[in-house]
Amino acid sequence: MSSLYIQDHIQDYLDYLEVERGRSLKTIENYSHYLNRLYEFAGDIKAKQITDKTVSDWRKWLNRHTGDDGRTMSLTTINYHLIALRSFLKFLAKRDVPTLAPERIELAATKRPQVAFLEAEEVARLVAAAGTDTQSERRDRAIMVLLFSGGLRVSELVRLDREHVNLDSGEFSIRGKGQKDRPVFLSDAAKDSLHAYLSARRDDEEPLFIHYSGAASSLGKSPTRLTTRSVQRIIEKYRIKAGITKKVTPHTLRHSFATDLLTHGADLRSVQEMLGHANVATTQVYTHLTNPQLKEVHKQFHSDNK
């Protein structure tokens, strides 16, 4: 196997991710994209030809690479490439293929982006901007309330089918990143919005959220599942309509979900589980914004307050 070129090793690695590690097809697609960028840069070299200089030169190439839109990569995106390479090298090492040691791959230092979230009043304005007169408005309202109620990632939201959501129990299970299952709980508002939307559906399609306009509808074809991009456009539409000047994305509502829980006293571990974070350190990014006791502790004990 050691005589194989990296393109052969890459395919073996992707098969390993799918069969032995049970990674999602989306993760495999991403890793394939990142590693094929290495192939695009270095050519079909042998694994033993991956050196510190290869990686250094590849980093420079990625840093200068421009997409079809003329934009260069962010440091975060470059790090995704390096993480994929490091995982690939670990795979080769386990199979005794001579190559660069995985620990030689160092990630670029990046600043953690500031968490953007909406206050409860802003969430209410956003939701209220969607009326209830048309089925598309009822759908849009249900989308926004569910994102805020369940803390879903937009990719998780668009994969939902009608059978996944149990309005009677007010909870269901979802499979998120890393193929991890977690519970999603519906607020009363979410149950009401989903019921209003679903009870007015006149189709038998499986997807929970579907298109109500576009080429398919005009041609009389069955409605299609909403995409992540469609949900992003929906959120932006109502952000403008509600007069909210902040940038608002589906992920902003996930941040708002976590912030709302912590602000009202939820413990960090519970919020971690509801968000589906593998590491509590990921969830801790919210605590400095939301801990209701910190202000009182500062007021009571800081010398300048006496």
HUDAWO-V829213 format. One record per residue. N is the residue number from 1. RES is the residue in one small letter. OMEGA is omega in whole degrees, 0 to 359 (none if undefined). Layout:
# HUDAWO-V829213
N;RES;OMEGA  N;RES;OMEGA
This chain:
# HUDAWO-V829213
1;m;185  2;s;180  3;s;182  4;l;176  5;y;189  6;i;180  7;q;177  8;d;178  9;h;180  10;i;180  11;q;176  12;d;181  13;y;180  14;l;176  15;d;178  16;y;179  17;l;183  18;e;189  19;v;186  20;e;182  21;r;178  22;g;179  23;r;181  24;s;179  25;l;179  26;k;178  27;t;180  28;i;178  29;e;180  30;n;181  31;y;176  32;s;179  33;h;182  34;y;184  35;l;176  36;n;171  37;r;175  38;l;178  39;y;179  40;e;181  41;f;191  42;a;187  43;g;183  44;d;179  45;i;175  46;k;183  47;a;182  48;k;179  49;q;174  50;i;184  51;t;175  52;d;181  53;k;177  54;t;182  55;v;180  56;s;180  57;d;178  58;w;177  59;r;178  60;k;180  61;w;178  62;l;181  63;n;182  64;r;183  65;h;178  66;t;179  67;g;180  68;d;180  69;d;178  70;g;182  71;r;176  72;t;182  73;m;172  74;s;177  75;l;179  76;t;179  77;t;177  78;i;178  79;n;176  80;y;177  81;h;182  82;l;177  83;i;178  84;a;179  85;l;180  86;r;178  87;s;178  88;f;179  89;l;176  90;k;177  91;f;180  92;l;181  93;a;179  94;k;180  95;r;176  96;d;175  97;v;180  98;p;180  99;t;180  100;l;178  101;a;182  102;p;182  103;e;177  104;r;181  105;i;178  106;e;180  107;l;176  108;a;177  109;a;179  110;t;176  111;k;176  112;r;180  113;p;179  114;q;180  115;v;178  116;a;179  117;f;178  118;l;171  119;e;182  120;a;180  121;e;179  122;e;176  123;v;179  124;a;178  125;r;180  126;l;181  127;v;181  128;a;180  129;a;175  130;a;180  131;g;179  132;t;185  133;d;183  134;t;181  135;q;178  136;s;177  137;e;178  138;r;176  139;r;183  140;d;178  141;r;180  142;a;179  143;i;185  144;m;180  145;v;180  146;l;177  147;l;181  148;f;182  149;s;187  150;g;181  151;g;183  152;l;165  153;r;183  154;v;179  155;s;178  156;e;181  157;l;186  158;v;178  159;r;184  160;l;170  161;d;182  162;r;183  163;e;181  164;h;190  165;v;180  166;n;182  167;l;181  168;d;181  169;s;180  170;g;178  171;e;175  172;f;181  173;s;180  174;i;178  175;r;184  176;g;181  177;k;178  178;g;180  179;q;180  180;k;177  181;d;176  182;r;180  183;p;173  184;v;182  185;f;182  186;l;173  187;s;176  188;d;180  189;a;180  190;a;178  191;k;180  192;d;182  193;s;179  194;l;178  195;h;180  196;a;180  197;y;186  198;l;181  199;s;179  200;a;179  201;r;179  202;r;180  203;d;180  204;d;183  205;e;182  206;e;185  207;p;178  208;l;182  209;f;186  210;i;176  211;h;174  212;y;177  213;s;178  214;g;187  215;a;183  216;a;181  217;s;183  218;s;180  219;l;179  220;g;180  221;k;179  222;s;179  223;p;182  224;t;180  225;r;174  226;l;176  227;t;177  228;t;180  229;r;178  230;s;180  231;v;177  232;q;179  233;r;178  234;i;180  235;i;180  236;e;179  237;k;184  238;y;172  239;r;180  240;i;182  241;k;181  242;a;180  243;g;178  244;i;185  245;t;177  246;k;170  247;k;182  248;v;176  249;t;174  250;p;181  251;h;175  252;t;179  253;l;174  254;r;175  255;h;182  256;s;176  257;f;181  258;a;181  259;t;181  260;d;180  261;l;183  262;l;179  263;t;181  264;h;169  265;g;178  266;a;180  267;d;188  268;l;182  269;r;179  270;s;179  271;v;176  272;q;181  273;e;181  274;m;177  275;l;182  276;g;177  277;h;179  278;a;184  279;n;181  280;v;179  281;a;178  282;t;181  283;t;184  284;q;178  285;v;182  286;y;194  287;t;182  288;h;180  289;l;195  290;t;186  291;n;186  292;p;183  293;q;187  294;l;182  295;k;180  296;e;177  297;v;179  298;h;182  299;k;184  300;q;192  301;f;182  302;h;187  303;s;182  304;d;180  305;n;184  306;k;none
